[in-house]
Amino acid sequence: MTPQAEYEPGRSIVWLASYPKSGSTWLRALLTACLCPEEPVDLNQLVGTAVVFERAQLDEHAAIDSAHHSLDELLAYQSDYHRAFAHDQQGPVFIKTHSAFRSTPDGIDLFPRSASAGAIVVVRNPLDIVGSYAHHEGKSADAIIARMADSEARQDAWDDRISKALPQRIADWSGNIASWLDQSAMPVCLVRYEDMLADTKAALIRVLEFSGIDLGDDTVQRAVEACSFARLSAAEAQGGFAEKPSQTRSFFRAGAGGQGIRELTALQASRIHADHCAVMERLGYAA
């Protein structure tokens, strides 16, 4: 039985949580097509933007200069902002994050229960993430494999400049996913990228049911058709996509599964298995 998001006054956010390059943008496009069925899918107007991770918004809310604080120091401020943001919203409010689920030593959650109706956790075989992530970042497969094993890995954090987005600690692949699956602050809907590929409609219906969104079968089917990878790639080529990494690399790549075993060397694949075997087995990726 599919779990259900738990909406209460002030508890309106449904987090779209994932390790990078696991399929959350595709899911956001599908949700956009469902919720705005009369409009063509605009990649630059997708639901689920990381709005609460905008640095200026937190600074205004907390009356701080976040650039002068560490990630650990910011966590309590962010938790309070998430509660304030969710307070006046009507759920579901989808918000993407690549952050691991984190808490302070005294139990303050970055994603607090009082703001969070649930989390849709999108996962993908780490063997397949490597090539997609390497393409996205313009780095080698070995560099990405090392990053996927780095428990301190961060996003939007640089030594020489301050990003408009707040840094997020994404952690290593295993730690990121386990942190969301093992937390008890909110219910979780686990979605495997491979299942989205195999039966997009069924996976989307599970997400909609979890989120408490009741749509007709025709609306869901049209959303699936509107968000084929061919159409999303064409939309990117025609209208651009603000979230892509550079002007020279496309965001939407192959949109397929099982590529990792063909793209990686035996040594690279073996290293990924060694780094992540427990969580891979937990998710059905051990074979």
C-alpha positions in Angstrom: 0.0 0.0 0.0 1.3 3.4 -1.0 1.9 5.6 2.1 0.3 9.0 2.2 1.6 12.5 2.8 0.3 13.8 6.1 -1.0 17.3 5.7 -1.8 19.5 8.8 -2.0 23.2 9.3 1.5 24.5 8.5 2.6 21.0 7.3 2.5 21.6 3.6 5.8 20.8 2.0 6.5 17.6 0.0 10.2 17.4 -0.5 11.5 16.0 -3.8 14.6 14.5 -2.4 17.3 12.8 -4.5 21.0 12.5 -5.0 22.0 14.5 -8.1 21.2 13.0 -11.6 18.7 10.5 -10.2 15.6 11.7 -12.2 14.0 14.4 -10.0 13.9 16.9 -12.9 11.9 14.4 -15.0 9.5 13.9 -12.1 9.1 17.6 -11.7 8.3 17.9 -15.4 5.7 15.1 -15.1 4.1 16.8 -12.1 4.1 20.1 -13.9 2.3 18.5 -16.9 -0.3 17.0 -14.5 -1.0 20.2 -12.5 -1.0 22.5 -15.6 -2.5 20.2 -18.2 -3.6 23.0 -20.5 -0.1 24.5 -20.9 2.9 23.1 -22.8 5.7 22.0 -20.4 8.1 25.0 -19.9 11.4 23.7 -18.5 12.0 27.0 -16.8 8.6 27.0 -15.0 8.7 23.5 -13.5 7.0 22.9 -10.1 9.3 21.9 -7.3 12.0 24.6 -7.5 14.4 24.8 -4.6 12.9 28.1 -3.5 13.7 27.7 0.2 17.4 27.4 -0.6 17.6 30.9 -2.0 20.2 32.7 0.1 18.5 36.0 0.0 15.3 34.6 1.3 16.9 33.0 4.4 19.0 36.1 5.1 15.9 38.3 5.0 13.9 35.9 7.2 16.6 35.3 9.8 18.3 38.8 9.6 21.7 37.2 9.1 24.4 37.2 6.5 24.5 33.5 5.7 27.8 33.8 3.9 29.5 34.2 7.3 28.0 31.0 8.7 28.9 27.3 8.2 26.4 24.7 7.0 26.1 23.4 10.5 25.5 26.9 11.9 22.8 27.6 9.3 20.8 24.5 9.9 18.7 25.8 12.8 18.0 29.1 10.8 17.0 27.0 7.8 14.8 24.8 9.9 12.9 27.8 11.3 12.6 29.3 7.8 11.2 26.1 6.4 8.5 26.1 9.1 7.7 29.8 8.4 7.5 29.2 4.7 5.2 26.2 5.1 2.9 27.9 7.6 0.8 29.8 5.1 1.0 27.4 2.2 -1.7 25.1 1.0 -0.2 21.6 0.4 1.2 20.0 -1.5 4.1 22.4 -2.1 6.8 20.5 -3.9 10.4 21.6 -3.2 13.4 19.8 -4.6 16.5 19.1 -2.6 19.7 17.2 -3.1 20.6 17.6 0.6 20.9 14.6 2.9 18.4 14.6 5.8 20.3 16.4 8.5 19.8 17.3 12.2 21.7 19.3 14.8 23.2 17.4 17.8 20.3 18.7 19.9 17.7 17.3 17.5 16.7 20.2 15.2 15.9 18.8 11.8 16.8 20.7 8.6 13.5 19.3 7.2 11.2 19.6 10.3 8.2 17.5 10.8 6.0 20.6 11.5 6.7 21.8 7.9 6.9 18.5 6.1 4.0 16.5 4.9 6.2 14.0 3.2 9.1 13.2 1.0 9.3 11.7 -2.5 12.7 10.1 -2.6 13.9 9.4 -6.1 16.8 6.9 -6.5 18.8 5.6 -9.4 21.4 2.8 -9.8 24.7 4.5 -8.9 26.4 2.8 -11.9 24.1 4.8 -14.2 24.5 8.0 -12.2 28.2 8.2 -12.9 28.0 8.9 -16.7 25.1 11.3 -16.3 26.8 13.2 -13.5 30.1 13.3 -15.3 28.4 14.8 -18.3 26.6 17.3 -16.1 29.7 18.4 -14.3 32.2 18.1 -17.2 34.4 15.8 -15.1 35.8 12.3 -15.4 34.0 9.2 -14.2 36.7 8.6 -11.6 36.2 12.1 -10.2 32.5 11.5 -9.9 33.0 8.0 -8.3 35.2 9.7 -5.7 32.5 12.4 -5.1 29.8 9.8 -4.7 31.8 8.2 -1.9 32.5 11.6 -0.1 30.4 11.9 3.0 31.2 15.6 3.1 30.3 16.4 -0.5 28.5 19.7 -1.0 26.5 21.5 -3.7 26.7 25.2 -4.4 29.7 25.7 -2.2 32.9 27.2 -3.6 36.1 28.7 -2.0 36.3 31.7 -4.3 32.7 33.0 -4.5 29.3 33.0 -2.8 26.5 31.4 -4.6 22.9 32.8 -4.8 21.8 29.4 -3.5 22.5 28.1 -0.1 25.0 25.3 0.0 23.6 21.8 0.6 25.5 18.9 2.1 24.6 16.1 -0.3 27.0 13.6 1.4 27.9 10.3 -0.3 25.3 8.4 -2.4 24.6 5.8 0.2 24.5 8.2 3.1 22.2 10.6 1.2 19.6 8.0 0.4 19.8 6.2 3.8 19.3 9.5 5.6 15.9 10.0 4.0 14.7 6.4 4.2 15.7 6.1 7.9 14.3 9.4 9.2 11.0 9.4 11.1 9.9 13.0 10.7 7.7 12.3 7.7 6.3 9.5 5.5 8.3 8.6 2.4 7.3 7.5 -1.1 10.4 5.7 -2.7 10.5 6.0 -6.5 13.2 4.2 -8.5 14.2 5.8 -11.7 14.3 2.4 -13.4 10.6 1.9 -12.4 9.8 5.3 -13.9 11.4 4.1 -17.2 9.7 0.8 -17.2 6.2 2.1 -16.5 6.1 5.9 -16.2 2.4 6.1 -15.8 2.3 3.7 -12.8 5.2 5.4 -11.1 3.5 8.8 -11.6 0.2 7.6 -10.2 2.0 6.4 -7.0 3.5 9.8 -6.6 0.2 11.5 -7.1 -1.6 9.2 -4.7 1.1 9.8 -2.1 0.7 13.5 -2.6 -3.1 13.4 -2.3 -3.6 14.6 -5.9 -6.6 12.9 -7.6 -6.5 13.3 -11.4 -8.2 11.5 -14.3 -6.5 8.8 -16.2 -6.5 10.9 -19.4 -4.7 13.8 -17.6 -2.0 11.4 -16.3 -1.5 9.8 -19.7 -1.2 13.1 -21.5 1.4 14.2 -18.9 3.5 11.0 -19.6 3.3 11.6 -23.3 4.2 15.3 -22.9 7.3 14.4 -20.9 9.0 11.8 -23.1 12.7 12.4 -23.2 12.5 13.2 -26.9 10.0 16.0 -26.1 12.0 17.3 -23.1 15.2 17.4 -25.1 13.4 19.2 -27.9 12.0 21.7 -25.4 15.5 22.3 -24.0 16.9 22.8 -27.5 14.2 25.3 -28.4 13.7 27.2 -25.1 16.8 26.5 -23.1 16.9 25.3 -19.5 18.2 27.6 -16.7 19.2 24.6 -14.6 21.7 23.1 -17.1 25.3 23.4 -16.2 26.7 25.3 -19.2 25.9 26.5 -22.6 27.9 23.7 -24.2 26.4 20.7 -22.4 22.7 19.6 -22.6 20.8 18.7 -19.4 18.8 15.9 -20.9 21.1 13.1 -22.0 20.1 9.6 -22.9 17.2 9.0 -20.4 17.9 5.3 -20.3 18.9 2.7 -17.8 21.7 0.1 -17.7 24.2 2.4 -19.3 26.7 2.3 -16.5 27.7 -1.3 -17.0 28.6 -0.4 -20.6 30.3 3.0 -19.9 32.4 2.0 -16.9 35.4 -0.2 -16.6 35.3 -3.3 -14.5 37.5 -1.6 -11.9 35.2 1.4 -11.7 32.1 -0.7 -11.4 33.8 -2.8 -8.7 34.7 0.4 -6.7 31.1 1.6 -6.8 29.9 -1.8 -5.5 32.5 -1.7 -2.8 31.5 1.8 -1.7 27.7 1.3 -1.8 26.9 -2.4 -1.7 24.6 -2.2 1.4 22.3 0.5 0.0 22.5 -1.0 -3.5 21.2 -4.3 -2.1 18.6 -2.5 -0.1 17.3 -0.8 -3.3 17.5 -3.9 -5.5 20.7 -2.8 -7.4 23.1 -5.4 -6.0 23.0 -7.7 -9.1 
